[in-house]
């Protein structure tokens, strides 16, 4: 199919007037496309929600069941025994590993919002234990303090918290994924985000797009989605992902840990360093849905559509491709040459007569 045919086919799939109103397009623009990220584009976040539920269910099952029986695999029996022995401490330890690994990988679910949520999930059972310890210690000194949390910790809380936290993360992830909308007109590409109380809108004029990038991982090719990035001369569309602690920061932390300080302070500084460390990625940004057309269906068709509209806009408005309308030919300035009147000759016969 020709590129002109792709433009008409994409336009036939939408209501141009509704799309134009949704993105506040000018009356001079014609809408050609509208889309949202697909469900599978946020698959890593949904897997994280499922993992939170699985860890909670594991500890609930181990602490409430009668065991695996004598016929179960020896390695599985040993793992169950370790989980049962560690209790809440083991739960916190495993969730910390999950949180750290998710943060370190620096992928779409490694942001501050998800990291904070995972830390809350991790330390919630520990709050029950800390509340009971504080109440017990204060009781030794005659205090009537019974704790802030009105409930005692029970193994059934693993099941309750697992369902509540995983459901909350699932709902927020779905809400977040549905907050992005993308539109394309014959003059610009629109990237819109409406999440909770935040609202952002990016408009990228076709003539300002210098380059585009189509990213489609192996599972994206199977599931039929990908990401289209637009690169402009101002640098929009490029974001540098680096480690949270630079090389200098690593040496500073190492020297600080080796200083003559207490063990607790060394441990605390080391934990901060490990949590903040992320792998380095420096590339055209493909992980921020508000800065690109993230996880959309038919990404190759959208790529062709933007490319066709971009080239058509440039050829229509720039003439020679210089970015400005060709100037009118300069007309030469014609000056009227007026012949100077010659002075009266002094040696003319009339002049001699007058002198006489």
Secondary structure, 3 states (H helix, E strand, C coil): CCHHHHHHHHHHCCCHHHHHHHCCCCCCCCEEEEECCCHHHHHHHHHHHHHHHHHHHHHHHHHHCCCCCCCCCHHHHHHHHHHHHHCHHHHHHHHHHHHHHHHHHCCCCCCHHHHHHHHHHHHHHHHHHHHHHHHHHHHHCCCCCCCCCCCCCCCHHHHHHHHHHHHHHHHHHHHHHCCEEEEEECCEEEEEEEECCEEEEEEEEHHHEEEEEEECCHHHHHHCEEEEEEEECCCCCEEEECCCCCHHHHHHHHHHHHCCCCHHHHHHHHHHHHHHCCCCEEEECCCCCCCCEEEEECHHHHHHHHHHHHHHHHHHHCCCCCCCCCCCCCCCCCCCCCCCCCCCCCCCHHHHHHHC
